[in-house]
Every structure is written in structure tokens, then in C-alpha cells.
Amino acid sequence: MNKFFKGTLLLAIAAFLGESLEFIVNMILAKQLGEAGMGLYMSVLPVIFLVVVIASLELPISISKFVAAKEEKYHKSMLSHATRLTVVFTITVICLAAIILPFIPVFEHYHPLVRWLIILMIPIVSFSSIARGYFMGLQHMGKIAISNFLRKVVQLILLVAVYHFFHFSMELAILIAICTLVLTELIVCFYLLYMYRHQYRELKNQPSSSLKARTVRKSLLEVSIPTTGMRIFHAVTHAIQPFLIKIALLKAGVSETVALEEFGLLAGVALTIGFFPGFIAHSLLIVLIPTVSAAYENGDFAKLQQLLKQVIALTFLYGIPVVMIFYHYAVPLTNIFYEYSKASSYLQLLWPYFLFHLFVIPLQAYMIGLGLIKDAFLHSIWATIVTFTLIFLLGSLETFQMSGVILGMNAGVVLLTMMHYLTVCQKIKVTLWLRRIRAQNI
């Protein structure tokens, strides 16, 4: 348990520093791109993240589960087979992306090079995923923490340097912002692969046993495919959501320019501020997956139950004060980006979204560790249907507009949290109040 909290604390500290830098990055982008430019930038990011999700094949999750559950003597064989699988998969995805991306209409408002920058990210993300998953499984959270912090530092330095010395049109400024993302991922990839190379050399000197390629592929893909499917679903829905929001606002009588600006305030300001404390939840996710996987593999339900109580208590402990701060200090927080904008009211209305989001992330990690990936996927589908339906119905009403959109977002995340929580409680044999079910033999 000490190892769990030490890993979480280390990741949380690094993530806090990284999120602080991310906050500054978004401030720089907001001032450089303006409200309309920020809307365009935030609209293309979900598409980029979709490609990243596909390229990773969720290997960090599947490899970390394998490493946590299996003896060290099997790690070398597994990594060799995982590398071959990654090479084949990466080549396939690059070819498909090169054919499909040039014809996607989303990119019509962006520089032509944006498509090729996204394709360049595919091999970078794919190969760094192997190293990331291995370190997660070994609970070497220091390396993960450094890589996460390095990503934000490099991006900030690049943006400050370029935007300070040069001035660009909106199209070129957005292109530069995406270039910094790619270059940052490349540097992080070099760091992870360098550390992985040293770790792999040590592994080669240890006694090892061979595994069949089919066995390894089956073990990895049983986790990777449904997890990737869930992440792709999330990425696709996040890519659709900006356009759905704009359509709803247009239907409510808002002009296209105003709709784009309002989405820029929602995604670039309110959500940026609200997601800031999410670094703690994401740190818990990284540490929980291998920890829960190992405990469930060993049938240690007492540990799983105690761990869930601690995670829920910790989330309440920091989550409630955070959303209270967002609610009461919405105006000064949003004024950092744009003075006296609608973003302050958006931030206040979104408090349930931010609070329940902090619970969803560790609960999802629990479900992955317990092998409930398909259940998590189904929960996401139902929650998204509810969210999108309400966004369109309420957002298109002239009396609600963006307030209706936010109500839809709040309702969806509350539903998702409750479905995750009920399923986890049932699986580890506790009541909704986290008391052990005595009728079951554990």
C-alpha cells in the first residue's frame, strides 16, 4: 500500500507541475490565437487525440497489466513479441492514415501540413507506448512522472520562444501550436526509449522463459482491443461534440462566429480551468491499473475493498474544495484568459461535471484492472447517448443555448459515474456504502 501511495504522490507532484505549465500554455494560446482561433484549435485537438489513441493500441494498459500479473522471467519474451506486433500495427495505421486523412473535411480550415504532422505522430506514439506500459507495470512511476512533466516543459518553451520572436497569421499560428505538440511527443519518446533500453539490457541478464507469440498477442489484445475501442469511442465522441454544440447553438439562433467563440470559451477557458485538478485522478489511474490487476489476479478482495475506500475518500477530500473554489472564484480565474467573458458563468455551471469527472477516472482504472473493460465501454455508450441527446435538445432552445449544452454534459458524467461505481461495488463484493457483503465468502 505504501508503494501505491508513493507512486501516486510522485505522479501527482509531477502532474501538478505539468498541469500548471499546461495552464500557462493555454493562456499563451488564448492570447495568440484569439477566441475564434482558440475555437479552431480546440476543435481539431480531438481529431489528433483520436489518431494518438489508435496509434497507441492502448499498449500502456495491456503491457502494464501483463507485467503486473506475470513473473519477471516472462517479461523479455513478452516485450519482444509486443515490439513485433507494434511494428506491424504501426505500418498499417500509417498507410491507412495517409489514405484517409487528406479527405477528411475537418481539415479544410487548417494548413495542409496539419494532416502530415498528425501522421508523423503515429510511430512516435506507438513505440513510446511499449516503454510507458513496461514502466507502469513495474511501478517505476518516476520515469512516467518525468516523461509527463517533460512533455509540458518542452511545449511551453517552444511556444514561448516561437511566439515571442515571430508573429503569424491565425492559420500559421495554429500550425505552429500543433508542431510543438509533435516535437514534444518526439522528445518524450526519445527519453522513454532511452530509459527502456537500459532496463531491457538488465532484463536480458536475468533468467527468462519463452512464451508463444500467439499467447502474448492474445493476452495483450484481449485488453488492448476493447480498451482501444473504448478510447476510440471517447475520442470520436469528443471530436463530434464541438460540431454538435455548434449545430445546437446555430439552431438556437446564434451566429456561426459567436458559436465558434462561445465554444472557444467553453473548451479553451472553462474546461481548461476545471480539468486542472484532474492530474490527481490521472495519477491514481496510472498506479491503480497494475495494482488492482495484481490484487484481483491473487484474489485479494480485502485489498481491493480497502483500496476503493481510500480512493473514494481521497477524491472527496480534494474534489469538493476544488469545485467550491471554481464556483466562488470563477470571475478572477477566467479573467486570466479573457476579461469579463461568459466563461465565468460556464465554469460555475460545470461544477458537477468537474466533480464527478474526478471520480470517473479512478473508477475506470478499477474496471480495467478487474477485467470489466466491456462493461466500462457499454457505460460510456449509454452516458454519451444521454449527453448528446440533452446537448442537442437543450442547447438548441433559445432560452438555454450554452447553458443547455452544459446541463447535458453534467447529466452524462453523473450517469457514467454511478454506473461505474455500482459495477465496481458488485464485482469486489461491497455495498454502495463500501461495507463488505458478509453473505459472500471472500
ABEGO torsion letter per residue (X at the ends): XAAAAAAAAAAAAAAAAAAAAAAAAAAAAAAAAEAAAAAAAAAAAAAAAAAAAAAAGGAAAAAAAAAAABBAAAAAAAAAAAAAAAAAAAAAAAAAAAAAAAABAAAAABBAAAAAAAAAAAAAAAAAAAAAAAAAAAGBAAAAAAAAAAAAAAAAAAAAAAAAABBBBAAAAAAAAAAAAAAAAAAAAAAAAAAAAAAAAAAAABBBBBBBAAAAAAAAAAAAAAAAAAAAAAAAAAAAAAAAAAAAAAAAGBBAAAAAAAAAAAAAAAAAAAAAAAAAAAAAAAAAAAAAAAAAAAGBAAAAAAAAAAAAAAAAAAAAAAAAAAAAAAAAAAAAABBGBAAAAAAAAAAAAAAAAAAAAAAAAAAAAAGAAAAAAAAAAAAAAAAAAAAAAAAABAAAEAAAAAAAAAAAAAAAAAAAAAAAAAAAGBBAAGBBBAABBX
